[in-house]
């Protein structure tokens, strides 16, 4: 069964499409990632699914509710956690959760059962009396999630929930999300972090409001065009423009202290071409064919699209 359906969803601002004819299906009980850089249209998609805006064209359903016609019923079945969730800095952790319980009309009996569960679930029990303004960034995100879950939603919409959060807190946050799957909550999360996309059951790569690839992370990687060569060297910043100039790769970029080049042709020939050039530029450098990451696929696809647009 599908928890979320988008059919030709389009949102235009001043004649510019922030979301462009987007069609997607999200299965009940899965973690689905909407992946793309800033400006890709992720937040607009989230607001449309939360029923906060009516699309310029197309339709969407969340948990069987039409996002425009059934907007009031929809809000009882979902929780939407925007990038800037409305925590009240002068209230404690407990007071914030109780405020959202009031907002969602959660009964006293239900909240007495749910609040201790949520505090334990998010690891916030020792901080129940701490003011929100005194929490770290990661703890604020955990509190925001607890507030979003107080009424036990069927679908959770998370707009870049770990943006600006340290790596350890990001990992903890994802551990909490995985626990929700046991409660059959569908999680639709947007992120610019491609390593986080690897944690999702399925993903959709978004660029300038358009869907460019979708599937499981492994399925998306199969869409890599060309051969990926990884170069290890002492001066990657110096070598990258030289390699890119001579080899005319599909894409080229720095990955930490390494260079990733995507070349057309057979793997053996591509590797020989790189190795031959490295012999003249840096005899100590090493090159090998490697499997692509989601970042490699995304960069390669974007550069290919922009090349087609410019051509």
RAGIDA-V636063 format. One record per backbone hydrogen bond with DSSP energy under -1.0 kcal/mol. CO is the residue of the C=O (numbers start at 1). NH is the residue of the N-H. Records with the same first field share a line. If there is no record, write none. Layout:
BEGIN
CO->NH / NH
END
This chain:
BEGIN
1->28
3->63
4->26
5->61
6->24
7->59
9->22
10->56 / 57
11->18 / 19
13->16
16->13
19->11
22->9
24->6
26->3 / 4
27->30
30->187
31->201 / 202
32->189
33->204
34->191
35->206
37->40
40->209
41->45
42->46
43->47
44->48
45->49
46->50
47->52
48->51
57->10
59->7
60->67
61->5
62->65
65->62
66->70
70->74
71->75
74->77 / 78
77->154 / 155
79->157
81->159
85->87
88->91
89->133
91->132
92->96
93->97
94->98
95->99
96->100
97->101
98->102
99->103
100->104
101->106
107->111
108->112
109->113
110->114
111->115
114->118
115->119
116->120
117->121
118->122
119->124 / 125
124->127
125->128
127->130
128->94
130->93
131->134
132->135
136->140
137->141
138->142
139->143
140->144
141->145
142->146
143->147
144->148
145->149
149->152
154->186
155->79
156->188
157->81
158->190
160->163
162->165
166->170
167->171
168->172
169->173
170->174
171->175
172->176
173->177
174->178
175->179
176->180
179->182
180->183 / 185
181->184
186->156
187->32
188->158
189->34
190->160
191->36
193->197
196->199
197->200
202->33
203->215
204->35
205->212
207->210
209->20
210->207
213->205
215->203
216->220
217->221
220->223
221->224
227->263
228->290
229->261
230->288
231->259
232->286
235->239
236->240
239->243
240->244
241->245
242->246
243->247
244->248
251->262
253->260
255->258
258->255
259->231
260->253
261->229
262->250
263->227
266->270
267->271
268->272
269->273
270->274
271->275
272->276
273->277
274->278
275->279
277->281
278->282
282->285
286->232
288->230
293->297
294->298
295->299
296->300
297->301
298->302
299->303
300->304
301->305
302->306
303->307
304->308
305->309
306->310
307->311
END
